[in-house]
Amino acid sequence: MANSPERHTAPLEVALMKMVSNPFLCENVLELLEWFEMSDCYVLIQEWPSSCMHVCEFCKRHKSRLSEPLARHIMRQVVQAARHCCDCGVLHRDIKAQNLLINTDTLDVKLIDFGCGELLKDTPYTRYAGTWAFCSVDM
């Protein structure tokens, strides 16, 4: 049986994904279709666009050399996704090639994996969240 926010507290990742889906969905953010609570984990059911792969794999297939127009097209969509998240009160905190899907037919990009995300706030964040390999300061 699917959980609803009225009956149970949703995990933060689910709550953040719901926030970026309401009141309107952004075409550059992966949609959460449903979620379930199991005895030892949560199951998230998300859309999976056809003909897609992670942007890191897409770059490898292009020998890590994308044309400037293609790179600009991808980055414009990433910025649009990040802006949508912020407009919805969500900070993703782990935007990287592994957390971006690209449809290889249309070149549409979708931001995925809100597991490191937080509610957007006006005060400084005091702990690092995201992939440690990409941490810009020595923690």
N, CA, C and O atoms as a GROMACS GRO file, in nm:
protein
  556
    1MET      N    1   0.084  -0.118   0.000
    1MET     CA    2   0.000   0.000   0.000
    1MET      C    3   0.088   0.124   0.000
    1MET      O    4   0.186   0.130   0.075
    2ALA      N    5   0.056   0.218  -0.080
    2ALA     CA    6   0.136   0.341  -0.092
    2ALA      C    7   0.118   0.426   0.032
    2ALA      O    8   0.010   0.432   0.090
    3ASN      N    9   0.226   0.490   0.071
    3ASN     CA   10   0.220   0.582   0.185
    3ASN      C   11   0.170   0.717   0.140
    3ASN      O   12   0.192   0.758   0.027
    4SER      N   13   0.105   0.784   0.228
    4SER     CA   14   0.066   0.922   0.202
    4SER      C   15   0.119   1.006   0.315
    4SER      O   16   0.134   0.956   0.427
    5PRO      N   17   0.149   1.134   0.290
    5PRO     CA   18   0.205   1.219   0.394
    5PRO      C   19   0.110   1.233   0.514
    5PRO      O   20   0.155   1.263   0.625
    6GLU      N   21  -0.019   1.211   0.493
    6GLU     CA   22  -0.114   1.224   0.603
    6GLU      C   23  -0.100   1.110   0.703
    6GLU      O   24  -0.129   1.128   0.822
    7ARG      N   25  -0.056   0.991   0.657
    7ARG     CA   26  -0.050   0.875   0.745
    7ARG      C   27   0.088   0.853   0.805
    7ARG      O   28   0.100   0.812   0.920
    8HIS      N   29   0.193   0.881   0.730
    8HIS     CA   30   0.330   0.856   0.775
    8HIS      C   31   0.417   0.975   0.737
    8HIS      O   32   0.385   1.052   0.646
    9THR      N   33   0.526   0.989   0.808
    9THR     CA   34   0.624   1.089   0.770
    9THR      C   35   0.705   1.033   0.653
    9THR      O   36   0.760   0.924   0.662
   10ALA      N   37   0.710   1.107   0.546
   10ALA     CA   38   0.785   1.062   0.428
   10ALA      C   39   0.933   1.083   0.451
   10ALA      O   40   0.973   1.178   0.519
   11PRO      N   41   1.016   0.995   0.396
   11PRO     CA   42   1.160   1.020   0.401
   11PRO      C   43   1.190   1.151   0.328
   11PRO      O   44   1.117   1.190   0.238
   12LEU      N   45   1.297   1.217   0.368
   12LEU     CA   46   1.329   1.347   0.310
   12LEU      C   47   1.340   1.341   0.158
   12LEU      O   48   1.290   1.431   0.090
   13GLU      N   49   1.402   1.238   0.103
   13GLU     CA   50   1.416   1.228  -0.042
   13GLU      C   51   1.280   1.228  -0.110
   13GLU      O   52   1.262   1.293  -0.214
   14VAL      N   53   1.184   1.156  -0.054
   14VAL     CA   54   1.049   1.152  -0.110
   14VAL      C   55   0.982   1.289  -0.098
   14VAL      O   56   0.921   1.338  -0.193
   15ALA      N   57   0.995   1.350   0.018
   15ALA     CA   58   0.935   1.482   0.039
   15ALA      C   59   0.991   1.584  -0.058
   15ALA      O   60   0.916   1.665  -0.113
   16LEU      N   61   1.122   1.581  -0.081
   16LEU     CA   62   1.184   1.675  -0.174
   16LEU      C   63   1.136   1.651  -0.316
   16LEU      O   64   1.109   1.746  -0.390
   17MET      N   65   1.126   1.524  -0.355
   17MET     CA   66   1.079   1.493  -0.490
   17MET      C   67   0.934   1.536  -0.509
   17MET      O   68   0.895   1.581  -0.617
   18LYS      N   69   0.854   1.522  -0.404
   18LYS     CA   70   0.716   1.569  -0.414
   18LYS      C   71   0.712   1.722  -0.426
   18LYS      O   72   0.630   1.777  -0.499
   19MET      N   73   0.800   1.789  -0.354
   19MET     CA   74   0.804   1.935  -0.361
   19MET      C   75   0.838   1.984  -0.501
   19MET      O   76   0.781   2.082  -0.547
   20VAL      N   77   0.932   1.917  -0.569
   20VAL     CA   78   0.970   1.962  -0.703
   20VAL      C   79   0.868   1.919  -0.808
   20VAL      O   80   0.876   1.962  -0.923
   21SER      N   81   0.773   1.835  -0.769
   21SER     CA   82   0.669   1.792  -0.862
   21SER      C   83   0.541   1.873  -0.846
   21SER      O   84   0.453   1.867  -0.932
   22ASN      N   85   0.530   1.948  -0.739
   22ASN     CA   86   0.408   2.026  -0.713
   22ASN      C   87   0.445   2.171  -0.694
   22ASN      O   88   0.547   2.195  -0.630
   23PRO      N   89   0.376   2.267  -0.742
   23PRO     CA   90   0.246   2.254  -0.809
   23PRO      C   91   0.259   2.218  -0.956
   23PRO      O   92   0.158   2.186  -1.020
   24PHE      N   93   0.378   2.220  -1.011
   24PHE     CA   94   0.395   2.182  -1.151
   24PHE      C   95   0.526   2.106  -1.165
   24PHE      O   96   0.620   2.128  -1.090
   25LEU      N   97   0.530   2.018  -1.261
   25LEU     CA   98   0.646   1.934  -1.286
   25LEU      C   99   0.739   2.004  -1.385
   25LEU      O  100   0.694   2.067  -1.480
   26CYS      N  101   0.868   1.991  -1.361
   26CYS     CA  102   0.969   2.044  -1.453
   26CYS      C  103   1.013   1.931  -1.545
   26CYS      O  104   1.040   1.820  -1.499
   27GLU      N  105   1.020   1.958  -1.673
   27GLU     CA  106   1.059   1.854  -1.769
   27GLU      C  107   1.202   1.807  -1.749
   27GLU      O  108   1.242   1.705  -1.806
   28ASN      N  109   1.281   1.880  -1.669
   28ASN     CA  110   1.421   1.842  -1.646
   28ASN      C  111   1.446   1.781  -1.510
   28ASN      O  112   1.561   1.770  -1.468
   29VAL      N  113   1.340   1.742  -1.440
   29VAL     CA  114   1.353   1.674  -1.312
   29VAL      C  115   1.276   1.543  -1.321
   29VAL      O  116   1.159   1.541  -1.362
   30LEU      N  117   1.340   1.433  -1.282
   30LEU     CA  118   1.276   1.302  -1.288
   30LEU      C  119   1.154   1.300  -1.197
   30LEU      O  120   1.158   1.350  -1.084
   31GLU      N  121   1.047   1.242  -1.245
   31GLU     CA  122   0.921   1.240  -1.170
   31GLU      C  123   0.912   1.118  -1.079
   31GLU      O  124   0.940   1.005  -1.121
   32LEU      N  125   0.874   1.142  -0.955
   32LEU     CA  126   0.843   1.034  -0.861
   32LEU      C  127   0.698   0.993  -0.887
   32LEU      O  128   0.607   1.075  -0.873
   33LEU      N  129   0.677   0.868  -0.923
   33LEU     CA  130   0.543   0.820  -0.954
   33LEU      C  131   0.472   0.768  -0.829
   33LEU      O  132   0.352   0.789  -0.812
   34GLU      N  133   0.546   0.700  -0.743
   34GLU     CA  134   0.488   0.641  -0.622
   34GLU      C  135   0.602   0.601  -0.529
   34GLU      O  136   0.717   0.590  -0.572
   35TRP      N  137   0.570   0.581  -0.403
   35TRP     CA  138   0.670   0.529  -0.311
   35TRP      C  139   0.602   0.440  -0.208
   35TRP      O  140   0.484   0.457  -0.178
   36PHE      N  141   0.678   0.345  -0.156
   36PHE     CA  142   0.627   0.248  -0.060
   36PHE      C  143   0.727   0.233   0.053
   36PHE      O  144   0.848   0.242   0.033
   37GLU      N  145   0.676   0.209   0.170
   37GLU     CA  146   0.761   0.181   0.285
   37GLU      C  147   0.759   0.031   0.310
   37GLU      O  148   0.653  -0.029   0.328
   38MET      N  149   0.876  -0.029   0.310
   38MET     CA  150   0.890  -0.171   0.341
   38MET      C  151   0.941  -0.180   0.485
   38MET      O  152   0.965  -0.077   0.548
   39SER      N  153   0.957  -0.299   0.536
   39SER     CA  154   1.000  -0.314   0.674
   39SER      C  155   1.141  -0.262   0.697
   39SER      O  156   1.172  -0.215   0.807
   40ASP      N  157   1.228  -0.268   0.595
   40ASP     CA  158   1.367  -0.227   0.613
   40ASP      C  159   1.416  -0.125   0.511
   40ASP      O  160   1.535  -0.091   0.510
   41CYS      N  161   1.327  -0.075   0.427
   41CYS     CA  162   1.370   0.022   0.326
   41CYS      C  163   1.249   0.092   0.266
   41CYS      O  164   1.134   0.060   0.297
   42TYR      N  165   1.277   0.188   0.180
   42TYR     CA  166   1.174   0.256   0.103
   42TYR      C  167   1.195   0.219  -0.044
   42TYR      O  168   1.308   0.203  -0.089
   43VAL      N  169   1.086   0.206  -0.116
   43VAL     CA  170   1.091   0.177  -0.258
   43VAL      C  171   1.033   0.298  -0.331
   43VAL      O  172   0.919   0.338  -0.307
   44LEU      N  173   1.113   0.355  -0.420
   44LEU     CA  174   1.069   0.468  -0.500
   44LEU      C  175   1.044   0.420  -0.642
   44LEU      O  176   1.129   0.355  -0.703
   45ILE      N  177   0.928   0.452  -0.695
   45ILE     CA  178   0.895   0.419  -0.833
   45ILE      C  179   0.900   0.550  -0.911
   45ILE      O  180   0.821   0.641  -0.886
   46GLN      N  181   0.993   0.556  -1.004
   46GLN     CA  182   1.017   0.679  -1.078
   46GLN      C  183   1.006   0.653  -1.227
   46GLN      O  184   1.022   0.540  -1.274
   47GLU      N  185   0.980   0.760  -1.300
   47GLU     CA  186   0.979   0.746  -1.446
   47GLU      C  187   1.119   0.707  -1.492
   47GLU      O  188   1.217   0.737  -1.425
   48TRP      N  189   1.128   0.642  -1.604
   48TRP     CA  190   1.256   0.613  -1.667
   48TRP      C  191   1.237   0.635  -1.817
   48TRP      O  192   1.185   0.549  -1.887
   49PRO      N  193   1.280   0.751  -1.863
   49PRO     CA  194   1.260   0.783  -2.005
   49PRO      C  195   1.326   0.679  -2.095
   49PRO      O  196   1.434   0.628  -2.064
   50SER      N  197   1.262   0.648  -2.206
   50SER     CA  198   1.321   0.551  -2.299
   50SER      C  199   1.448   0.611  -2.361
   50SER      O  200   1.465   0.732  -2.369
   51SER      N  201   1.533   0.522  -2.404
   51SER     CA  202   1.658   0.561  -2.470
   51SER      C  203   1.740   0.658  -2.386
   51SER      O  204   1.789   0.758  -2.439
   52CYS      N  205   1.755   0.630  -2.258
   52CYS     CA  206   1.832   0.723  -2.175
   52CYS      C  207   1.950   0.653  -2.110
   52CYS      O  208   1.954   0.530  -2.098
   53MET      N  209   2.046   0.734  -2.068
   53MET     CA  210   2.164   0.688  -1.996
   53MET      C  211   2.214   0.803  -1.910
   53MET      O  212   2.173   0.917  -1.927
   54HIS      N  213   2.301   0.772  -1.817
   54HIS     CA  214   2.360   0.877  -1.736
   54HIS      C  215   2.449   0.965  -1.824
   54HIS      O  216   2.510   0.916  -1.919
   55VAL      N  217   2.456   1.092  -1.794
   55VAL     CA  218   2.536   1.185  -1.873
   55VAL      C  219   2.683   1.143  -1.872
   55VAL      O  220   2.753   1.163  -1.971
   56CYS      N  221   2.731   1.086  -1.761
   56CYS     CA  222   2.872   1.042  -1.758
   56CYS      C  223   2.898   0.935  -1.864
   56CYS      O  224   3.002   0.937  -1.930
   57GLU      N  225   2.805   0.841  -1.881
   57GLU     CA  226   2.820   0.738  -1.983
   57GLU      C  227   2.808   0.799  -2.124
   57GLU      O  228   2.880   0.760  -2.215
   58PHE      N  229   2.717   0.893  -2.140
   58PHE     CA  230   2.700   0.964  -2.267
   58PHE      C  231   2.830   1.033  -2.307
   58PHE      O  232   2.872   1.027  -2.422
   59CYS      N  233   2.893   1.098  -2.211
   59CYS     CA  234   3.022   1.166  -2.238
   59CYS      C  235   3.130   1.066  -2.276
   59CYS      O  236   3.208   1.090  -2.368
   60LYS      N  237   3.135   0.952  -2.206
   60LYS     CA  238   3.235   0.849  -2.239
   60LYS      C  239   3.216   0.799  -2.382
   60LYS      O  240   3.313   0.777  -2.454
   61ARG      N  241   3.092   0.783  -2.423
   61ARG     CA  242   3.065   0.736  -2.560
   61ARG      C  243   3.107   0.839  -2.664
   61ARG      O  244   3.130   0.806  -2.780
   62HIS      N  245   3.117   0.964  -2.621
   62HIS     CA  246   3.165   1.071  -2.710
   62HIS      C  247   3.312   1.104  -2.683
   62HIS      O  248   3.360   1.212  -2.716
   63LYS      N  249   3.382   1.009  -2.623
   63LYS     CA  250   3.525   1.023  -2.592
   63LYS      C  251   3.552   1.148  -2.508
   63LYS      O  252   3.656   1.213  -2.524
   64SER      N  253   3.459   1.180  -2.420
   64SER     CA  254   3.468   1.293  -2.327
   64SER      C  255   3.483   1.428  -2.398
   64SER      O  256   3.535   1.523  -2.340
   65ARG      N  257   3.439   1.434  -2.522
   65ARG     CA  258   3.447   1.559  -2.598
   65ARG      C  259   3.312   1.588  -2.662
   65ARG      O  260   3.277   1.533  -2.767
   66LEU      N  261   3.238   1.676  -2.597
   66LEU     CA  262   3.110   1.718  -2.653
   66LEU      C  263   3.131   1.850  -2.727
   66LEU      O  264   3.214   1.932  -2.687
   67SER      N  265   3.058   1.869  -2.831
   67SER     CA  266   3.066   1.997  -2.902
   67SER      C  267   3.016   2.106  -2.808
   67SER      O  268   2.936   2.081  -2.718
   68GLU      N  269   3.063   2.227  -2.830
   68GLU     CA  270   3.018   2.338  -2.745
   68GLU      C  271   2.867   2.356  -2.750
   68GLU      O  272   2.806   2.376  -2.645
   69PRO      N  273   2.802   2.351  -2.867
   69PRO     CA  274   2.655   2.365  -2.869
   69PRO      C  275   2.586   2.253  -2.790
   69PRO      O  276   2.487   2.280  -2.721
   70LEU      N  277   2.635   2.130  -2.799
   70LEU     CA  278   2.574   2.020  -2.724
   70LEU      C  279   2.596   2.038  -2.573
   70LEU      O  280   2.503   2.020  -2.495
   71ALA      N  281   2.717   2.073  -2.534
   71ALA     CA  282   2.745   2.098  -2.392
   71ALA      C  283   2.658   2.211  -2.339
   71ALA      O  284   2.606   2.203  -2.228
   72ARG      N  285   2.643   2.317  -2.417
   72ARG     CA  286   2.559   2.430  -2.377
   72ARG      C  287   2.412   2.386  -2.364
   72ARG      O  288   2.344   2.426  -2.270
   73HIS      N  289   2.365   2.304  -2.457
   73HIS     CA  290   2.228   2.253  -2.452
   73HIS      C  291   2.204   2.170  -2.325
   73HIS      O  292   2.101   2.185  -2.259
   74ILE      N  293   2.301   2.085  -2.292
   74ILE     CA  294   2.290   2.003  -2.171
   74ILE      C  295   2.294   2.092  -2.047
   74ILE      O  296   2.210   2.077  -1.958
   75MET      N  297   2.390   2.182  -2.040
   75MET     CA  298   2.404   2.266  -1.920
   75MET      C  299   2.286   2.360  -1.900
   75MET      O  300   2.249   2.389  -1.787
   76ARG      N  301   2.226   2.407  -2.007
   76ARG     CA  302   2.108   2.493  -1.996
   76ARG      C  303   1.995   2.415  -1.925
   76ARG      O  304   1.923   2.472  -1.843
   77GLN      N  305   1.981   2.288  -1.958
   77GLN     CA  306   1.878   2.206  -1.895
   77GLN      C  307   1.911   2.177  -1.749
   77GLN      O  308   1.821   2.172  -1.664
   78VAL      N  309   2.039   2.158  -1.719
   78VAL     CA  310   2.081   2.136  -1.580
   78VAL      C  311   2.051   2.260  -1.497
   78VAL      O  312   1.999   2.249  -1.385
   79VAL      N  313   2.083   2.375  -1.550
   79VAL     CA  314   2.055   2.501  -1.479
   79VAL      C  315   1.905   2.518  -1.461
   79VAL      O  316   1.859   2.561  -1.355
   80GLN      N  317   1.827   2.485  -1.563
   80GLN     CA  318   1.682   2.495  -1.553
   80GLN      C  319   1.629   2.403  -1.443
   80GLN      O  320   1.540   2.442  -1.368
   81ALA      N  321   1.683   2.281  -1.434
   81ALA     CA  322   1.641   2.186  -1.330
   81ALA      C  323   1.677   2.239  -1.192
   81ALA      O  324   1.596   2.236  -1.100
   82ALA      N  325   1.801   2.289  -1.177
   82ALA     CA  326   1.846   2.342  -1.047
   82ALA      C  327   1.761   2.463  -1.007
   82ALA      O  328   1.724   2.477  -0.891
   83ARG      N  329   1.731   2.548  -1.102
   83ARG     CA  330   1.649   2.667  -1.075
   83ARG      C  331   1.508   2.625  -1.032
   83ARG      O  332   1.452   2.683  -0.939
   84HIS      N  333   1.452   2.526  -1.099
   84HIS     CA  334   1.319   2.477  -1.062
   84HIS      C  335   1.320   2.423  -0.919
   84HIS      O  336   1.230   2.452  -0.840
   85CYS      N  337   1.424   2.347  -0.885
   85CYS     CA  338   1.434   2.293  -0.749
   85CYS      C  339   1.438   2.407  -0.648
   85CYS      O  340   1.366   2.404  -0.548
   86CYS      N  341   1.521   2.506  -0.672
   86CYS     CA  342   1.530   2.621  -0.580
   86CYS      C  343   1.397   2.695  -0.571
   86CYS      O  344   1.356   2.736  -0.463
   87ASP      N  345   1.330   2.713  -0.684
   87ASP     CA  346   1.199   2.780  -0.684
   87ASP      C  347   1.098   2.702  -0.600
   87ASP      O  348   1.003   2.760  -0.547
   88CYS      N  349   1.118   2.572  -0.589
   88CYS     CA  350   1.028   2.486  -0.510
   88CYS      C  351   1.077   2.468  -0.366
   88CYS      O  352   1.015   2.395  -0.289
   89GLY      N  353   1.187   2.535  -0.330
   89GLY     CA  354   1.238   2.526  -0.193
   89GLY      C  355   1.327   2.407  -0.166
   89GLY      O  356   1.341   2.365  -0.052
   90VAL      N  357   1.389   2.353  -0.271
   90VAL     CA  358   1.472   2.233  -0.259
   90VAL      C  359   1.614   2.264  -0.309
   90VAL      O  360   1.632   2.325  -0.414
   91LEU      N  361   1.714   2.220  -0.231
   91LEU     CA  362   1.854   2.227  -0.273
   91LEU      C  363   1.900   2.084  -0.299
   91LEU      O  364   1.900   2.002  -0.206
   92HIS      N  365   1.938   2.052  -0.421
   92HIS     CA  366   1.974   1.914  -0.459
   92HIS      C  367   2.101   1.867  -0.389
   92HIS      O  368   2.102   1.757  -0.335
   93ARG      N  369   2.204   1.945  -0.389
   93ARG     CA  370   2.332   1.923  -0.320
   93ARG      C  371   2.423   1.816  -0.381
   93ARG      O  372   2.528   1.788  -0.323
   94ASP      N  373   2.387   1.756  -0.493
   94ASP     CA  374   2.475   1.655  -0.552
   94ASP      C  375   2.457   1.649  -0.704
   94ASP      O  376   2.442   1.541  -0.761
   95ILE      N  377   2.459   1.765  -0.768
   95ILE     CA  378   2.444   1.768  -0.913
   95ILE      C  379   2.578   1.730  -0.975
   95ILE      O  380   2.680   1.798  -0.955
   96LYS      N  381   2.576   1.622  -1.050
   96LYS     CA  382   2.696   1.570  -1.117
   96LYS      C  383   2.649   1.485  -1.234
   96LYS      O  384   2.530   1.455  -1.244
   97ALA      N  385   2.740   1.445  -1.321
   97ALA     CA  386   2.705   1.370  -1.441
   97ALA      C  387   2.632   1.239  -1.409
   97ALA      O  388   2.545   1.197  -1.485
   98GLN      N  389   2.667   1.175  -1.298
   98GLN     CA  390   2.602   1.049  -1.260
   98GLN      C  391   2.458   1.070  -1.213
   98GLN      O  392   2.381   0.975  -1.207
   99ASN      N  393   2.422   1.194  -1.179
   99ASN     CA  394   2.286   1.223  -1.134
   99ASN      C  395   2.205   1.298  -1.240
   99ASN      O  396   2.109   1.368  -1.209
  100LEU      N  397   2.247   1.281  -1.364
  100LEU     CA  398   2.175   1.339  -1.477
  100LEU      C  399   2.151   1.230  -1.580
  100LEU      O  400   2.243   1.157  -1.618
  101LEU      N  401   2.028   1.218  -1.625
  101LEU     CA  402   1.995   1.127  -1.734
  101LEU      C  403   1.980   1.208  -1.861
  101LEU      O  404   1.930   1.320  -1.858
  102ILE      N  405   2.022   1.150  -1.972
  102ILE     CA  406   2.001   1.214  -2.101
  102ILE      C  407   1.932   1.116  -2.194
  102ILE      O  408   1.972   1.000  -2.206
  103ASN      N  409   1.828   1.163  -2.259
  103ASN     CA  410   1.760   1.084  -2.361
  103ASN      C  411   1.845   1.095  -2.487
  103ASN      O  412   1.863   1.204  -2.541
  104THR      N  413   1.896   0.982  -2.533
  104THR     CA  414   1.989   0.985  -2.646
  104THR      C  415   1.921   1.016  -2.778
  104THR      O  416   1.988   1.048  -2.876
  105ASP      N  417   1.788   1.006  -2.782
  105ASP     CA  418   1.715   1.040  -2.905
  105ASP      C  419   1.684   1.190  -2.912
  105ASP      O  420   1.697   1.251  -3.018
  106THR      N  421   1.644   1.248  -2.799
  106THR     CA  422   1.600   1.388  -2.797
  106THR      C  423   1.700   1.484  -2.734
  106THR      O  424   1.688   1.605  -2.750
  107LEU      N  425   1.798   1.430  -2.661
  107LEU     CA  426   1.898   1.505  -2.584
  107LEU      C  427   1.833   1.584  -2.469
  107LEU      O  428   1.890   1.682  -2.422
  108ASP      N  429   1.716   1.540  -2.425
  108ASP     CA  430   1.654   1.597  -2.306
  108ASP      C  431   1.723   1.542  -2.182
  108ASP      O  432   1.755   1.423  -2.176
  109VAL      N  433   1.747   1.629  -2.084
  109VAL     CA  434   1.819   1.594  -1.962
  109VAL      C  435   1.724   1.598  -1.843
  109VAL      O  436   1.637   1.684  -1.835
  110LYS      N  437   1.742   1.503  -1.750
  110LYS     CA  438   1.662   1.500  -1.627
  110LYS      C  439   1.755   1.483  -1.507
  110LYS      O  440   1.845   1.400  -1.508
  111LEU      N  441   1.730   1.563  -1.405
  111LEU     CA  442   1.802   1.555  -1.278
  111LEU      C  443   1.741   1.444  -1.194
  111LEU      O  444   1.619   1.436  -1.181
  112ILE      N  445   1.825   1.359  -1.136
  112ILE     CA  446   1.779   1.246  -1.054
  112ILE      C  447   1.848   1.249  -0.918
  112ILE      O  448   1.937   1.330  -0.894
  113ASP      N  449   1.806   1.161  -0.829
  113ASP     CA  450   1.870   1.130  -0.701
  113ASP      C  451   1.874   1.249  -0.605
  113ASP      O  452   1.968   1.328  -0.604
  114PHE      N  453   1.768   1.260  -0.526
  114PHE     CA  454   1.757   1.367  -0.428
  114PHE      C  455   1.799   1.319  -0.288
  114PHE      O  456   1.762   1.380  -0.188
  115GLY      N  457   1.875   1.210  -0.283
  115GLY     CA  458   1.916   1.151  -0.155
  115GLY      C  459   2.004   1.239  -0.069
  115GLY      O  460   2.008   1.220   0.053
  116CYS      N  461   2.075   1.334  -0.127
  116CYS     CA  462   2.160   1.427  -0.051
  116CYS      C  463   2.093   1.562  -0.032
  116CYS      O  464   2.151   1.652   0.028
  117GLY      N  465   1.972   1.577  -0.084
  117GLY     CA  466   1.905   1.705  -0.085
  117GLY      C  467   1.863   1.755   0.052
  117GLY      O  468   1.860   1.680   0.150
  118GLU      N  469   1.831   1.882   0.056
  118GLU     CA  470   1.786   1.950   0.178
  118GLU      C  471   1.680   2.052   0.139
  118GLU      O  472   1.665   2.086   0.022
  119LEU      N  473   1.609   2.098   0.239
  119LEU     CA  474   1.522   2.212   0.218
  119LEU      C  475   1.610   2.334   0.197
  119LEU      O  476   1.711   2.351   0.266
  120LEU      N  477   1.573   2.418   0.104
  120LEU     CA  478   1.648   2.540   0.078
  120LEU      C  479   1.628   2.636   0.195
  120LEU      O  480   1.515   2.653   0.243
  121LYS      N  481   1.736   2.698   0.240
  121LYS     CA  482   1.725   2.791   0.352
  121LYS      C  483   1.814   2.912   0.329
  121LYS      O  484   1.902   2.910   0.243
  122ASP      N  485   1.791   3.016   0.406
  122ASP     CA  486   1.868   3.140   0.392
  122ASP      C  487   1.993   3.142   0.477
  122ASP      O  488   2.078   3.230   0.460
  123THR      N  489   2.006   3.048   0.568
  123THR     CA  490   2.123   3.044   0.656
  123THR      C  491   2.225   2.944   0.601
  123THR      O  492   2.190   2.856   0.522
  124PRO      N  493   2.351   2.956   0.644
  124PRO     CA  494   2.454   2.865   0.591
  124PRO      C  495   2.427   2.719   0.627
  124PRO      O  496   2.373   2.688   0.733
  125TYR      N  497   2.466   2.631   0.538
  125TYR     CA  498   2.462   2.487   0.565
  125TYR      C  499   2.589   2.453   0.640
  125TYR      O  500   2.697   2.498   0.601
  126THR      N  501   2.580   2.375   0.746
  126THR     CA  502   2.696   2.349   0.831
  126THR      C  503   2.755   2.210   0.811
  126THR      O  504   2.858   2.179   0.871
  127ARG      N  505   2.695   2.127   0.730
  127ARG     CA  506   2.752   1.995   0.702
  127ARG      C  507   2.753   1.973   0.552
  127ARG      O  508   2.666   2.021   0.480
  128TYR      N  509   2.854   1.898   0.507
  128TYR     CA  510   2.865   1.868   0.365
  128TYR      C  511   2.770   1.754   0.330
  128TYR      O  512   2.754   1.659   0.407
  129ALA      N  513   2.706   1.764   0.217
  129ALA     CA  514   2.624   1.656   0.163
  129ALA      C  515   2.657   1.645   0.015
  129ALA      O  516   2.671   1.747  -0.054
  130GLY      N  517   2.671   1.526  -0.033
  130GLY     CA  518   2.704   1.505  -0.173
  130GLY      C  519   2.814   1.403  -0.185
  130GLY      O  520   2.843   1.331  -0.089
  131THR      N  521   2.875   1.397  -0.299
  131THR     CA  522   2.981   1.301  -0.326
  131THR      C  523   3.114   1.358  -0.275
  131THR      O  524   3.157   1.465  -0.318
  132TRP      N  525   3.178   1.285  -0.184
  132TRP     CA  526   3.302   1.336  -0.121
  132TRP      C  527   3.410   1.365  -0.222
  132TRP      O  528   3.490   1.457  -0.202
  133ALA      N  529   3.416   1.290  -0.331
  133ALA     CA  530   3.519   1.315  -0.433
  133ALA      C  531   3.506   1.454  -0.495
  133ALA      O  532   3.602   1.505  -0.552
  134PHE      N  533   3.389   1.514  -0.484
  134PHE     CA  534   3.366   1.646  -0.542
  134PHE      C  535   3.364   1.756  -0.437
  134PHE      O  536   3.332   1.871  -0.469
  135CYS      N  537   3.397   1.724  -0.313
  135CYS     CA  538   3.398   1.823  -0.206
  135CYS      C  539   3.509   1.926  -0.233
  135CYS      O  540   3.624   1.889  -0.257
  136SER      N  541   3.474   2.052  -0.230
  136SER     CA  542   3.570   2.156  -0.267
  136SER      C  543   3.662   2.200  -0.154
  136SER      O  544   3.762   2.267  -0.178
  137VAL      N  545   3.630   2.163  -0.033
  137VAL     CA  546   3.715   2.200   0.081
  137VAL      C  547   3.748   2.076   0.163
  137VAL      O  548   3.674   1.977   0.160
  138ASP      N  549   3.858   2.083   0.235
  138ASP     CA  550   3.896   1.971   0.320
  138ASP      C  551   3.808   1.973   0.444
  138ASP      O  552   3.813   2.067   0.523
  139MET      N  553   3.729   1.869   0.460
  139MET     CA  554   3.637   1.863   0.573
  139MET      C  555   3.703   1.788   0.685
  139MET      O  556   3.644   1.771   0.791
   0.00000   0.00000   0.00000
